[in-house]
Amino acid sequence: MRFSKWTPSLALGLTLFAVPRGALAQDDGAAVIIEAPVPDRGCPKRPDVVPFSSGSHLGLDRSGWLVHQAVIPESKDTYFKGLEREREGAKLVAEEDVRKLGAPDPSIPLWVFGKNDTPACRATPTQWWAVRKGATDAERKTFLMAEIQSDCDMLPPGRLSGTPVALRQKDEPTGCKLRRPTERELGKDGEGLPADVMEFVPARDCEAPGCMRLWERIGITWEDGGAVSDFTVSWMDRKGKKDPCDWATEDMSFLFYRPSGSLSPASLKNGGTVFFGGFHDGAGLRFILSRDSGSLFVHDPAKPKAAPKAIRFTSPSEEEVLLTRRSLSPCKVKRPAASPWGE
């Protein structure tokens, strides 16, 4: 069959194929283009996670959050010299100096996640600080931190559940959210361990009344049945002493991930002992965050045995290291910890 000229129906058909996106509807015989919704980008496959810390923990006489920018190389640290390098402190940094101190490219936005399961919002650094922190001479470093301006809904420092975190990337991570731990189980003295963690916890001789064992699990169960949690167990040998601070105490902590459909969890190794939260989108859980004093860890749930990405953003003091040790000892109630994460 041959066509000697274009027909109206053929022309309309080719026009339909030429439309790159959207759909066509008829309105009084005329074709109207309807824009198709833009799909969510979801969470990134290789996230550039940026931690926050409270200004009071960093030695500033103000409340609010500061975002990590870089570790200032010793050769470029002109803010702390001589004896000042042996002490902790914070000093203002001029905006024109931040790039040479290691600040990231300002053209790449920060997308901040504040409250639980809320979308991210864009944040802009407004004021920079050189912060000197560290428990020992070897640990002490100078960190470049920044105050931010944003419309994010963030809780003030004082609650771990409100500690923000950010992703640094060009495009907004639409559809990506941070879910924080909301479930808690506490095992009283004399209660057995949960069946799914028994293979990971070593056996210890601990019989009442001379010895007490407590355990705690904090985590999340996802809609598909998968779960992430941290688990702490403490053994306390009284040895006839009444003061809990005099008891010989042994503590162990684990981070567990149980995939959907599995009855037993996998132990996530080489990361923090505290579950910070999980990033998820329409495809489910994408990556897991754990923390330790001064460090944040990014775990890939698809590779539970792989080492996580570690992000060092501040160094705790010697006192903070001692007081924030993960333990269920009643002695901790008598001596509350001043945690850099606002617990």
SERO-4910 file (N, C-alpha, C, O; in steps of 0.05 Angstrom, whole numbers):
BEGIN
 pado doro    nc1    nc2    nc3   cac1   cac2   cac3    cc1    cc2    cc3    oc1    oc2    oc3
  Met    A     17    -24      0      0      0      0     18     25      0     38     26     14
  Arg    A     10     45    -16     25     70    -18      7     93    -11    -17     93    -16
  Phe    A     20    114      2      6    138      8     19    160     -8     43    164     -8
  Ser    A      3    175    -22     13    197    -39     15    222    -23     29    241    -32
  Lys    A      1    224      0      3    248     16     -4    241     45    -15    220     51
  Trp    A      3    259     64     -3    255     93    -33    257     97    -46    275     87
  Thr    A    -43    239    113    -71    240    121    -73    252    149    -54    250    164
  Pro    A    -95    265    156    -98    276    183    -94    256    206    -82    262    226
  Ser    A   -105    232    202   -103    212    223    -74    203    227    -65    200    250
  Leu    A    -59    200    205    -31    193    207    -15    215    220      3    209    237
  Ala    A    -20    240    213     -6    262    225    -10    263    255      8    268    271
  Leu    A    -35    259    264    -41    259    293    -27    236    307    -17    239    329
  Gly    A    -26    213    294    -12    190    306     17    195    310     28    189    331
  Leu    A     31    207    290     59    213    293     63    235    314     84    235    328
  Thr    A     44    253    317     47    274    337     46    261    365     60    271    383
  Leu    A     30    241    369     28    228    394     55    216    402     64    218    425
  Phe    A     68    203    383     94    190    388    116    211    393    136    206    406
  Ala    A    112    235    383    133    256    386    132    269    413    151    283    420
  Val    A    110    266    428    108    279    454    127    265    474    123    241    478
  Pro    A    147    278    485    166    265    502    155    255    529    165    235    539
  Arg    A    136    269    540    125    260    565     96    270    568     87    286    552
  Gly    A     82    260    588     54    269    593     35    252    577     42    231    565
  Ala    A     10    260    577    -11    246    562    -29    266    548    -27    290    554
  Leu    A    -45    256    530    -63    273    515    -92    268    523   -100    245    528
  Ala    A   -108    289    525   -137    287    530   -151    304    510   -140    322    499
  Gln    A   -176    297    505   -193    311    486   -210    332    500   -223    326    520
  Asp    A   -209    357    491   -225    379    502   -239    393    478   -226    409    464
  Asp    A   -264    386    473   -279    398    451   -265    392    424   -264    408    406
  Gly    A   -254    368    423   -241    360    398   -212    367    395   -199    359    376
  Ala    A   -202    383    414   -173    391    413   -157    374    432   -166    368    454
  Ala    A   -132    367    424   -114    352    441   -101    370    461    -91    391    455
  Val    A   -102    361    487    -90    376    509    -69    359    522    -74    336    529
  Ile    A    -45    370    526    -23    355    539    -26    357    569    -28    379    580
  Ile    A    -26    334    583    -27    333    612      0    324    622      9    302    615
  Glu    A     14    340    638     40    333    648     38    309    667     22    309    685
  Ala    A     56    289    663     57    266    681     72    274    706     90    291    705
  Pro    A     64    263    729     78    270    754    107    261    753    113    239    743
  Val    A    124    277    765    153    270    766    157    249    789    149    255    811
  Pro    A    168    226    783    172    206    804    192    215    825    210    230    819
  Asp    A    189    205    849    208    210    870    235    199    863    238    178    851
  Arg    A    256    214    871    283    205    866    291    183    886    307    166    880
  Gly    A    279    184    910    286    164    930    313    170    943    324    191    939
  Cys    A    322    151    959    348    154    973    371    147    954    367    130    937
  Pro    A    393    161    957    416    155    939    428    128    944    427    117    967
  Lys    A    441    117    924    454     91    927    480     93    943    487     76    958
  Arg    A    494    116    939    519    121    953    516    147    969    525    168    959
  Pro    A    504    146    992    497    171   1006    522    185   1017    540    172   1028
  Asp    A    522    211   1015    542    228   1028    529    239   1054    516    261   1053
  Val    A    532    225   1076    518    232   1101    534    252   1116    559    250   1119
  Val    A    520    272   1127    533    294   1142    521    296   1170    497    300   1172
  Pro    A    537    292   1191    526    292   1218    524    320   1230    535    340   1219
  Phe    A    509    322   1252    505    346   1267    514    342   1296    515    319   1305
  Ser    A    520    363   1310    526    362   1338    514    388   1351    512    408   1337
  Ser    A    508    387   1377    497    410   1390    518    431   1396    541    424   1402
  Gly    A    511    456   1394    529    477   1399    540    477   1428    564    483   1432
  Ser    A    524    469   1447    533    469   1475    554    447   1479    573    452   1494
  His    A    552    424   1465    572    404   1467    599    413   1455    620    405   1464
  Leu    A    597    430   1436    622    440   1422    634    464   1437    654    475   1427
  Gly    A    622    472   1459    634    493   1474    624    521   1468    635    541   1477
  Leu    A    603    523   1452    591    549   1445    571    557   1466    557    540   1477
  Asp    A    569    583   1472    550    592   1491    523    598   1478    512    620   1482
  Arg    A    513    579   1463    488    582   1450    476    554   1445    490    534   1444
  Ser    A    449    554   1441    436    529   1435    434    525   1405    441    543   1390
  Gly    A    425    503   1397    422    498   1368    442    477   1358    459    467   1373
  Trp    A    439    471   1332    455    450   1319    476    462   1301    472    483   1288
  Leu    A    499    449   1299    520    455   1280    526    431   1263    525    408   1273
  Val    A    531    436   1238    535    414   1219    565    411   1213    580    431   1211
  His    A    574    386   1211    602    381   1206    610    390   1177    595    386   1158
  Gln    A    633    402   1175    643    410   1149    669    396   1141    671    386   1119
  Ala    A    688    395   1159    714    382   1153    730    380   1179    724    393   1199
  Val    A    752    365   1177    773    365   1197    795    383   1187    805    379   1165
  Ile    A    801    404   1201    821    424   1192    849    411   1194    857    403   1216
  Pro    A    864    410   1172    891    399   1174    908    415   1194    906    439   1196
  Glu    A    926    401   1208    943    414   1228    960    436   1215    965    457   1228
  Ser    A    968    432   1190    985    452   1177    970    478   1171    982    499   1167
  Lys    A    943    477   1171    926    500   1165    912    511   1189    896    530   1187
  Asp    A    917    499   1212    903    507   1236    917    531   1249    937    527   1264
  Thr    A    908    555   1243    919    579   1255    902    589   1278    907    611   1289
  Tyr    A    882    573   1286    863    582   1307    871    573   1335    865    587   1354
  Phe    A    886    551   1336    895    541   1362    925    535   1360    933    517   1346
  Lys    A    940    551   1374    969    549   1374    980    546   1402    967    553   1422
  Gly    A   1004    535   1404   1017    532   1429   1001    517   1450    991    495   1444
  Leu    A    998    528   1473    983    515   1495    953    512   1488    940    495   1499
  Glu    A    943    529   1470    915    527   1462    909    500   1449    886    490   1450
  Arg    A    928    487   1437    924    461   1424    919    439   1445    909    418   1437
  Glu    A    926    444   1470    922    424   1491    895    427   1504    888    411   1522
  Arg    A    879    447   1496    853    452   1509    831    452   1488    836    454   1464
  Glu    A    807    448   1497    784    449   1479    773    478   1477    777    494   1496
  Gly    A    760    484   1455    750    511   1451    737    514   1424    738    496   1408
  Ala    A    727    538   1418    714    544   1393    719    573   1385    718    591   1402
  Lys    A    726    578   1359    732    605   1349    718    609   1322    716    590   1307
  Leu    A    709    633   1317    696    640   1292    716    638   1269    740    643   1272
  Val    A    705    630   1246    721    629   1221    708    646   1200    684    646   1196
  Ala    A    724    663   1186    714    680   1165    705    663   1142    717    643   1135
  Glu    A    683    672   1129    672    657   1106    691    653   1083    692    633   1070
  Glu    A    708    673   1079    727    672   1056    749    651   1061    764    645   1043
  Asp    A    751    641   1086    773    622   1092    763    593   1092    780    575   1094
  Val    A    737    588   1091    728    561   1096    736    541   1074    740    518   1080
  Arg    A    737    550   1050    744    531   1028    773    521   1031    778    497   1026
  Lys    A    791    538   1038    819    529   1041    823    512   1066    843    499   1069
  Leu    A    803    513   1084    804    496   1108    791    469   1103    791    452   1122
  Gly    A    781    464   1080    769    438   1073    739    437   1071    728    415   1068
  Ala    A    726    460   1072    697    460   1070    689    449   1042    702    455   1023
  Pro    A    667    434   1040    658    423   1015    648    445    996    644    467   1004
  Asp    A    645    437    971    635    455    950    608    466    958    589    451    961
  Pro    A    606    493    961    580    505    969    558    503    949    534    508    955
  Ser    A    564    496    924    543    493    903    528    467    906    507    463    894
  Ile    A    538    448    923    524    423    928    508    426    953    519    429    975
  Pro    A    481    425    951    464    432    974    465    411    996    473    388    992
  Leu    A    457    420   1020    453    402   1043    423    398   1046    407    417   1046
  Trp    A    414    372   1048    386    365   1052    384    353   1080    393    331   1085
  Val    A    371    368   1098    370    361   1126    345    345   1133    323    352   1124
  Phe    A    349    324   1148    327    308   1159    325    314   1189    343    308   1204
  Gly    A    302    325   1197    298    332   1225    282    312   1240    292    292   1249
  Lys    A    256    318   1243    239    300   1258    234    273   1244    240    270   1220
  Asn    A    224    254   1259    220    227   1249    202    225   1225    180    236   1225
  Asp    A    212    212   1204    196    206   1180    185    230   1166    163    230   1154
  Thr    A    200    252   1166    192    276   1152    211    281   1127    234    272   1128
  Pro    A    201    293   1106    218    298   1083    241    317   1090    240    332   1109
  Ala    A    262    316   1074    285    333   1078    279    361   1068    262    365   1051
  Cys    A    294    380   1079    292    408   1069    320    418   1065    339    409   1077
  Arg    A    323    438   1048    349    449   1041    359    468   1063    344    483   1074
  Ala    A    385    466   1069    397    483   1089    422    496   1078    436    485   1061
  Thr    A    428    520   1088    451    536   1079    468    544   1103    458    555   1122
  Pro    A    494    537   1102    512    546   1124    513    577   1125    515    590   1105
  Thr    A    513    588   1150    513    617   1153    536    627   1169    545    650   1165
  Gln    A    547    611   1187    569    620   1204    586    596   1211    576    574   1217
  Trp    A    613    599   1209    631    577   1212    647    579   1238    653    601   1247
  Trp    A    654    556   1248    670    555   1273    692    534   1271    689    513   1258
  Ala    A    715    541   1283    736    522   1287    733    511   1315    735    527   1334
  Val    A    729    485   1318    723    473   1344    745    454   1351    751    435   1336
  Arg    A    758    458   1373    779    441   1383    767    421   1403    757    429   1424
  Lys    A    769    395   1397    757    374   1414    776    350   1415    791    345   1396
  Gly    A    775    335   1438    790    310   1439    796    303   1468    801    320   1485
  Ala    A    796    276   1473    800    266   1500    830    266   1507    837    269   1530
  Thr    A    847    261   1487    876    260   1492    890    276   1471    878    286   1452
  Asp    A    917    280   1475    932    295   1455    931    282   1427    930    296   1407
  Ala    A    930    255   1427    930    241   1402    902    243   1388    900    245   1364
  Glu    A    881    244   1405    854    245   1394    845    274   1387    828    277   1370
  Arg    A    857    294   1399    848    321   1396    852    331   1368    874    330   1357
  Lys    A    831    342   1356    832    354   1330    816    380   1329    801    386   1347
  Thr    A    820    395   1307    805    419   1303    785    413   1280    793    406   1258
  Phe    A    759    417   1286    738    411   1267    726    437   1257    722    456   1272
  Leu    A    720    437   1231    706    459   1219    676    453   1220    667    434   1208
  Met    A    661    469   1235    632    465   1238    617    490   1228    629    512   1226
  Ala    A    591    488   1222    576    511   1212    548    511   1224    535    491   1227
  Glu    A    539    535   1231    511    539   1237    496    541   1210    508    548   1189
  Ile    A    470    534   1210    455    533   1185    430    550   1187    420    556   1209
  Gln    A    420    557   1163    394    569   1161    376    551   1144    384    543   1122
  Ser    A    352    545   1153    335    527   1139    306    529   1150    302    542   1170
  Asp    A    288    517   1135    260    515   1144    254    487   1155    230    480   1158
  Cys    A    275    472   1162    271    445   1172    257    445   1199    262    463   1216
  Asp    A    240    425   1204    227    422   1230    245    404   1247    244    380   1245
  Met    A    261    417   1264    281    403   1280    275    408   1310    269    430   1318
  Leu    A    278    387   1325    276    390   1354    302    403   1365    323    399   1353
  Pro    A    300    418   1387    324    429   1398    341    407   1411    331    386   1417
  Pro    A    367    412   1415    384    392   1429    372    384   1456    361    401   1470
  Gly    A    376    359   1463    365    349   1488    352    322   1485    346    309   1505
  Arg    A    347    314   1460    335    288   1455    349    274   1431    352    286   1410
  Leu    A    356    249   1435    369    234   1414    351    232   1390    361    233   1367
  Ser    A    325    229   1394    306    226   1372    305    251   1355    294    250   1333
  Gly    A    315    273   1365    314    298   1350    340    306   1337    341    326   1323
  Thr    A    361    290   1340    387    296   1328    384    295   1297    378    274   1287
  Pro    A    389    317   1283    386    317   1254    410    304   1240    431    299   1253
  Val    A    407    298   1215    428    288   1198    422    298   1170    398    304   1164
  Ala    A    442    300   1153    437    312   1126    450    294   1105    468    278   1110
  Leu    A    440    297   1080    452    285   1057    462    309   1040    448    328   1035
  Arg    A    487    306   1030    498    327   1012    496    316    984    510    297    977
  Gln    A    480    329    967    477    320    939    464    342    923    451    360    935
  Lys    A    466    341    897    456    362    880    426    363    880    414    385    883
  Asp    A    413    340    876    384    340    873    370    334    900    381    319    916
  Glu    A    347    344    904    331    339    928    324    309    929    314    298    910
  Pro    A    328    296    952    322    267    954    292    263    960    285    254    981
  Thr    A    275    270    940    247    267    944    239    238    948    249    220    935
  Gly    A    221    234    967    212    207    974    230    192    993    223    170   1002
  Cys    A    252    204   1001    271    192   1020    265    204   1048    263    228   1051
  Lys    A    263    186   1068    257    195   1095    275    180   1115    284    158   1110
  Leu    A    279    193   1138    294    180   1160    275    171   1182    260    188   1193
  Arg    A    275    145   1187    258    135   1209    276    128   1233    296    115   1230
  Arg    A    268    137   1256    284    134   1280    272    112   1298    249    105   1295
  Pro    A    289    101   1316    279     79   1333    255     88   1350    256    109   1362
  Thr    A    235     71   1351    210     77   1366    202     54   1385    184     57   1401
  Glu    A    216     31   1383    208      8   1399    230      2   1420    254      6   1415
  Arg    A    221     -6   1444    240    -12   1466    230    -36   1482    207    -37   1490
  Glu    A    248    -55   1486    243    -77   1504    264    -77   1526    288    -72   1521
  Leu    A    256    -83   1550    275    -84   1573    272   -110   1587    250   -117   1597
  Gly    A    294   -125   1589    293   -151   1603    301   -148   1632    323   -138   1638
  Lys    A    283   -155   1650    288   -152   1679    307   -174   1688    311   -194   1675
  Asp    A    317   -170   1712    335   -190   1724    321   -216   1727    299   -218   1738
  Gly    A    333   -237   1717    322   -264   1718    307   -272   1693    301   -296   1690
  Glu    A    301   -253   1675    288   -260   1650    309   -270   1630    331   -261   1629
  Gly    A    300   -290   1614    318   -300   1594    322   -281   1571    307   -262   1567
  Leu    A    343   -287   1555    349   -270   1531    329   -277   1509    318   -299   1508
  Pro    A    323   -258   1491    306   -264   1468    319   -286   1451    343   -287   1448
  Ala    A    302   -303   1441    312   -327   1427    329   -320   1403    348   -334   1396
  Asp    A    322   -298   1389    336   -292   1364    364   -280   1368    379   -278   1349
  Val    A    372   -273   1393    398   -262   1398    416   -280   1414    440   -274   1419
  Met    A    406   -303   1423    421   -320   1441    447   -330   1428    467   -334   1443
  Glu    A    447   -335   1402    471   -345   1389    494   -325   1389    517   -332   1385
  Phe    A    487   -299   1392    507   -278   1391    518   -270   1418    540   -260   1420
  Val    A    503   -275   1439    511   -267   1466    526   -290   1480    514   -311   1484
  Pro    A    551   -286   1488    565   -308   1501    554   -314   1528    543   -297   1542
  Ala    A    557   -339   1536    547   -349   1562    564   -337   1584    588   -336   1582
  Arg    A    551   -330   1606    565   -320   1630    552   -333   1655    528   -336   1656
  Asp    A    569   -340   1674    559   -350   1699    548   -326   1715    563   -309   1723
  Cys    A    522   -326   1718    509   -303   1732    484   -313   1746    462   -316   1734
  Glu    A    486   -319   1771    464   -329   1787    457   -310   1809    474   -299   1823
  Ala    A    430   -307   1813    420   -290   1835    426   -304   1862    426   -328   1862
  Pro    A    429   -289   1883    427   -260   1885    455   -246   1881    456   -222   1881
  Gly    A    476   -262   1877    502   -249   1876    507   -235   1849    524   -217   1848
  Cys    A    493   -243   1828    497   -231   1802    470   -223   1790    450   -237   1794
  Met    A    470   -202   1775    446   -192   1762    452   -187   1732    473   -177   1725
  Arg    A    433   -195   1715    436   -191   1686    411   -176   1676    389   -184   1681
  Leu    A    417   -155   1661    396   -139   1648    401   -137   1619    424   -138   1610
  Trp    A    380   -134   1602    384   -129   1574    364   -109   1564    342   -105   1576
  Glu    A    370    -97   1541    353    -76   1529    356    -78   1499    377    -81   1488
  Arg    A    333    -75   1486    332    -74   1456    317    -49   1447    294    -45   1456
  Ile    A    329    -33   1429    316     -9   1419    317    -11   1388    339    -15   1377
  Gly    A    295     -7   1374    296     -9   1345    270     -2   1331    253     12   1342
  Ile    A    268    -13   1307    245     -8   1289    237    -35   1276    255    -51   1268
  Thr    A    211    -39   1272    201    -60   1255    188    -47   1231    170    -31   1234
  Trp    A    196    -55   1207    186    -43   1183    161    -56   1173    153    -77   1183
  Glu    A    147    -43   1154    121    -53   1145    124    -80   1133    105    -96   1134
  Asp    A    147    -87   1121    150   -113   1108    159   -135   1128    164   -158   1119
  Gly    A    161   -128   1153    169   -148   1173    198   -148   1180    206   -160   1200
  Gly    A    215   -134   1165    243   -131   1172    247   -114   1197    228    -99   1204
  Ala    A    270   -116   1209    275   -101   1234    304    -93   1237    322   -108   1227
  Val    A    309    -71   1250    336    -62   1257    335    -55   1287    316    -42   1296
  Ser    A    355    -62   1302    356    -56   1330    384    -57   1341    401    -70   1330
  Asp    A    388    -43   1363    413    -47   1379    405    -62   1404    383    -59   1415
  Phe    A    423    -79   1414    418    -96   1437    441    -94   1456    464    -98   1448
  Thr    A    435    -88   1481    456    -86   1502    449   -105   1525    426   -107   1534
  Val    A    469   -119   1534    466   -136   1557    488   -129   1577    511   -125   1570
  Ser    A    481   -128   1603    500   -121   1624    499   -142   1646    477   -149   1656
  Trp    A    522   -153   1654    525   -171   1677    537   -155   1700    557   -142   1696
  Met    A    525   -157   1724    535   -142   1747    539   -161   1771    520   -173   1781
  Asp    A    564   -164   1779    571   -181   1802    572   -164   1827    589   -147   1830
  Arg    A    553   -169   1845    551   -152   1869    574   -156   1888    584   -137   1900
  Lys    A    583   -181   1892    605   -188   1910    600   -177   1938    618   -168   1952
  Gly    A    574   -177   1946    567   -169   1973    567   -139   1978    563   -130   2000
  Lys    A    571   -123   1957    572    -94   1960    544    -82   1953    531    -91   1935
  Lys    A    536    -62   1968    510    -49   1965    510    -28   1943    490    -25   1929
  Asp    A    531    -13   1940    532      9   1921    536     -2   1893    556    -15   1887
  Pro    A    516      3   1874    519     -8   1847    545      2   1833    554    -12   1815
  Cys    A    555     25   1841    580     35   1829    604     18   1837    626     21   1825
  Asp    A    601      1   1857    623    -16   1866    620    -44   1854    638    -61   1859
  Trp    A    599    -50   1839    596    -76   1827    614    -80   1803    618    -61   1787
  Ala    A    625   -103   1800    640   -110   1776    621   -114   1753    604   -132   1754
  Thr    A    623    -97   1732    603    -97   1711    616   -103   1684    637    -92   1677
  Glu    A    603   -121   1669    612   -127   1641    588   -120   1623    566   -129   1627
  Asp    A    594   -105   1601    573    -96   1583    581   -105   1554    604   -105   1547
  Met    A    560   -113   1539    564   -120   1511    541   -108   1495    518   -109   1504
  Ser    A    547    -97   1471    527    -85   1454    529    -95   1426    551   -101   1417
  Phe    A    507    -98   1412    505   -109   1385    487    -92   1369    468    -79   1379
  Leu    A    491    -91   1342    472    -79   1324    463   -101   1305    479   -114   1292
  Phe    A    436   -104   1303    424   -126   1288    406   -116   1265    393    -95   1268
  Tyr    A    407   -131   1243    389   -126   1221    376   -153   1213    390   -172   1207
  Arg    A    349   -154   1214    334   -177   1205    319   -171   1180    300   -156   1181
  Pro    A    327   -183   1157    313   -178   1132    284   -188   1133    277   -204   1149
  Ser    A    268   -177   1115    241   -186   1112    240   -216   1106    254   -225   1088
  Gly    A    223   -231   1120    220   -260   1115    240   -277   1130    238   -302   1128
  Ser    A    259   -265   1144    279   -281   1159    271   -283   1188    258   -264   1199
  Leu    A    277   -305   1201    271   -309   1229    294   -301   1247    290   -297   1271
  Ser    A    318   -300   1236    342   -293   1252    356   -269   1241    357   -265   1217
  Pro    A    367   -252   1259    380   -227   1249    409   -232   1242    421   -253   1249
  Ala    A    421   -213   1228    449   -212   1223    462   -191   1240    449   -170   1244
  Ser    A    486   -196   1250    499   -176   1266    516   -158   1248    533   -167   1233
  Leu    A    510   -132   1250    525   -112   1234    550   -105   1249    549    -95   1272
  Lys    A    573   -110   1237    599   -107   1252    613    -81   1245    607    -68   1225
  Asn    A    632    -75   1262    651    -53   1258    638    -25   1257    650     -6   1247
  Gly    A    614    -23   1267    600      3   1268    596     13   1296    610      4   1315
  Gly    A    577     30   1300    570     40   1326    552     20   1341    541      1   1329
  Thr    A    550     23   1367    534      5   1383    506     16   1388    490      4   1402
  Val    A    500     40   1377    474     52   1381    461     56   1353    473     67   1335
  Phe    A    436     46   1350    421     49   1325    410     77   1324    394     85   1341
  Phe    A    419     92   1303    411    120   1300    385    123   1284    368    139   1290
  Gly    A    382    107   1263    358    108   1246    363     94   1219    385     85   1213
  Gly    A    341     92   1203    343     80   1177    331     97   1156    309    108   1159
  Phe    A    346    101   1134    335    116   1111    319     97   1093    328     75   1087
  His    A    295    106   1085    278     89   1069    263    105   1049    260    130   1052
  Asp    A    255     92   1027    238    105   1006    218     84    996    212     65   1010
  Gly    A    207     89    972    187     71    962    197     42    958    180     24    957
  Ala    A    223     38    956    234     11    952    240     -2    979    249    -25    979
  Gly    A    235     11   1002    240      0   1028    265     12   1041    273     34   1034
  Leu    A    276     -3   1060    300      5   1074    324      7   1055    330    -13   1042
  Arg    A    337     30   1055    360     33   1036    387     32   1050    406     20   1040
  Phe    A    389     45   1073    414     43   1089    409     49   1118    389     63   1125
  Ile    A    427     40   1136    423     41   1165    445     58   1176    468     57   1168
  Leu    A    438     74   1196    457     91   1210    461     81   1239    441     77   1253
  Ser    A    486     78   1247    492     73   1275    512     95   1284    523    109   1268
  Arg    A    515     97   1310    532    118   1321    549    108   1344    543     88   1356
  Asp    A    570    124   1349    586    121   1372    595    149   1380    589    167   1364
  Ser    A    608    153   1402    616    180   1410    635    191   1389    658    182   1386
  Gly    A    626    212   1375    643    225   1356    643    213   1328    657    224   1310
  Ser    A    629    192   1323    629    179   1296    601    170   1289    584    163   1306
  Leu    A    596    171   1263    571    161   1251    578    140   1230    599    143   1216
  Phe    A    562    118   1228    569     96   1210    545     91   1192    522     91   1200
  Val    A    551     86   1166    530     81   1146    533     52   1136    553     45   1124
  His    A    512     36   1142    512      8   1135    494      3   1111    472     15   1109
  Asp    A    502    -15   1094    486    -24   1071    471    -50   1079    484    -70   1083
  Pro    A    444    -49   1082    430    -73   1091    432    -96   1071    429   -120   1079
  Ala    A    439    -90   1046    442   -112   1026    469   -126   1030    473   -148   1020
  Lys    A    487   -114   1046    514   -126   1051    520   -124   1081    537   -109   1089
  Pro    A    505   -140   1097    508   -138   1126    536   -144   1137    543   -135   1159
  Lys    A    552   -159   1122    579   -166   1132    600   -147   1122    623   -148   1131
  Ala    A    592   -128   1105    612   -108   1095    617    -86   1116    599    -80   1132
  Ala    A    641    -76   1117    647    -55   1135    632    -29   1128    631    -22   1104
  Pro    A    620    -16   1147    605      9   1141    624     32   1135    648     31   1141
  Lys    A    613     52   1123    627     77   1119    628     93   1145    606     97   1157
  Ala    A    651    100   1155    654    114   1180    658    144   1175    673    152   1158
  Ile    A    644    161   1191    646    190   1188    653    201   1216    637    201   1234
  Arg    A    678    210   1219    687    222   1244    682    252   1243    692    265   1225
  Phe    A    666    262   1262    659    290   1261    665    306   1286    663    330   1286
  Thr    A    671    292   1308    680    306   1332    693    286   1350    689    262   1348
  Ser    A    709    296   1369    723    279   1388    712    284   1416    714    307   1425
  Pro    A    701    264   1430    691    268   1457    714    273   1476    736    264   1472
  Ser    A    707    286   1498    727    290   1519    730    264   1535    715    245   1532
  Glu    A    751    263   1551    757    239   1567    733    233   1586    726    210   1590
  Glu    A    722    254   1597    699    250   1615    675    239   1600    660    222   1611
  Glu    A    670    249   1576    647    240   1560    651    211   1552    631    196   1552
  Val    A    675    203   1546    680    175   1539    673    157   1562    661    135   1559
  Leu    A    681    165   1587    675    149   1611    646    148   1616    635    126   1622
  Leu    A    632    171   1615    604    172   1624    584    161   1603    562    154   1610
  Thr    A    592    161   1577    573    152   1557    577    123   1549    566    114   1529
  Arg    A    592    108   1565    596     80   1559    568     66   1561    553     71   1580
  Arg    A    562     49   1542    536     36   1540    534     15   1563    549     -4   1563
  Ser    A    516     20   1582    514      1   1604    486      4   1616    473     25   1614
  Leu    A    476    -18   1627    450    -18   1641    454    -18   1671    435    -24   1686
  Ser    A    477    -13   1680    483    -12   1709    467      9   1723    464     31   1713
  Pro    A    455      3   1746    441     24   1762    459     47   1769    449     69   1776
  Cys    A    485     43   1768    503     65   1775    500     88   1755    506    111   1761
  Lys    A    491     82   1730    488    102   1710    466    122   1718    466    145   1710
  Val    A    446    112   1733    424    130   1742    435    150   1762    425    173   1763
  Lys    A    455    142   1778    466    160   1798    484    181   1786    488    202   1797
  Arg    A    496    174   1763    515    192   1750    506    196   1721    518    183   1703
  Pro    A    486    213   1715    476    216   1688    497    227   1669    514    243   1677
  Ala    A    497    216   1645    518    224   1625    510    249   1610    486    254   1605
  Ala    A    530    265   1604    526    288   1587    535    280   1559    559    282   1552
  Ser    A    516    271   1543    523    260   1517    524    281   1495    507    299   1494
  Pro    A    543    278   1476    543    296   1453    519    293   1435    515    310   1418
  Trp    A    503    272   1439    480    267   1422    454    276   1436    433    271   1426
  Gly    A    457    289   1459    434    300   1472    416    280   1486    392    284   1488
  Glu    A    427    258   1496    410    238   1510    402    249   1537    388    235   1552
***
